[in-house]
Amino acid sequence: MPTGRSVRLFLAEGTPTGILTAEIVNWTGHVLSAPRTRLETALKRSELKKTGIYILYGSPFDADLPLVYIGEGDDISTRLSSHSRDDDKDFWERFIAVTNKDMNLTKAHVKYLEGRLITLLKEAKKSQVTNRTDPSFDRLPEADISDMESFLEQLQLVLPVVGVDFFRKVVSSSTTSLAAGSVETPTFEIENNRKGISATAREIDGEFVVLAGSTGDLKEAASFSERLKNLRNQNLAIGKISKVGENTFRLIEDIAFSSPSAAAVFLFGSSRNGRTTWSVQGNTMNYGEWKEALLQD
């Protein structure tokens, strides 16, 4: 089975909505997350006086995707204080500051991390990057690049824990390898010729992933979820789905959902119970019956 990891969270103000820190055991990195409303308190903390990278993000009402800005600095507190007065960056509601406990991060290191994080953001296609430049800094010794890639790997484990999930790409079904001792999940399918829906999906890395090539119905019921309607529009805008004729759309890339029901609603444009709508490919069971059989094993 995959090796477990321990992430230590500390609520610095004793509330889940205030300043919190996150660390992985035996990792030298340190992550601080806080709402913009607590910026004046966060700026007094010693972590923000160090060299590091920071992430500003928010979801304005008129934006289809979260807006994100990534920066670096020798003294993060100075940069954050400057951004708080910048009207061009008024979108951010929270920030993440990433530093190193052993003070080994240099200016060159954080410039490299800044460029890599911007690349990851663009590849994930889950946010709108507001950086006006696309820095690429590779003037590091080979050993340092290896260290920074290892640092980045640990950081990508921590960020979703503190609520930042827009760096993570959907794990492609074509590149997923079966971990030793794990159970291979079947492929699920929906076939509805009347609505032009022909879809396949798999459970990958804890998410229900509808696979590229699947088709869905563009028509939307009056009761269709506003959140999923926005998700359709976002994916059309960034090219993850495309229209096929007047009534159908096709997935160009795999798209992950939190549940089989959310995936089914996305495809049908109306309320659906994913546990009964999805069938196990090559089997008479639906998703719910398959899950029930697993629970009884």
Stockholm file with secondary structure:
# STOCKHOLM 1.0

chainA/1-297         MPTGRSVRLFLAEGTPTGILTAEIVNWTGHVLSAPRTRLETALKRSELKKTGIYILYGSPFDADLPLVYIGEGDDISTRLSSHSRDDDKDFWERFIAVTNKDMNLTKAHVKYLEGRLITLLKEAKKSQVTNRTDPSFDRLPEADISDMESFLEQLQLVLPVVGVDFFRKVVSSSTTSLAAGSVETPTFEIENNRKGISATAREIDGEFVVLAGSTGDLKEAASFSERLKNLRNQNLAIGKISKVGENTFRLIEDIAFSSPSAAAVFLFGSSRNGRTTWSVQGNTMNYGEWKEALLQD
#=GR chainA/1-297 SS CCCCCCEEEEETTSSTTSCEEEEETTCCEEEEEEEGGGHHHHTTSGGGGSSEEEEEEECCTTCSSCEEEEEEESSHHHHHHHHTTCGGGTTCCEEEEEEETTSCCCHHHHHHHHHHHHHHHHHHTSSEECCSSCCCCCCSCHHHHHHHHHHHHHHHHHGGGGTCCTTCCCCCTTTCCCCTTCCCCCCEEEEEGGGTEEEEEEEETTEEEECTTCEEECCCCTTCCHHHHHHHHHHHHTTSEEEETTTEEEESSCEEESSHHHHHHHHHSSCCCHHHHSEETTSSCBHHHHHHHHHHC
#=GC SS_cons         CCCCCCEEEEETTSSTTSCEEEEETTCCEEEEEEEGGGHHHHTTSGGGGSSEEEEEEECCTTCSSCEEEEEEESSHHHHHHHHTTCGGGTTCCEEEEEEETTSCCCHHHHHHHHHHHHHHHHHHTSSEECCSSCCCCCCSCHHHHHHHHHHHHHHHHHGGGGTCCTTCCCCCTTTCCCCTTCCCCCCEEEEEGGGTEEEEEEEETTEEEECTTCEEECCCCTTCCHHHHHHHHHHHHTTSEEEETTTEEEESSCEEESSHHHHHHHHHSSCCCHHHHSEETTSSCBHHHHHHHHHHC
//
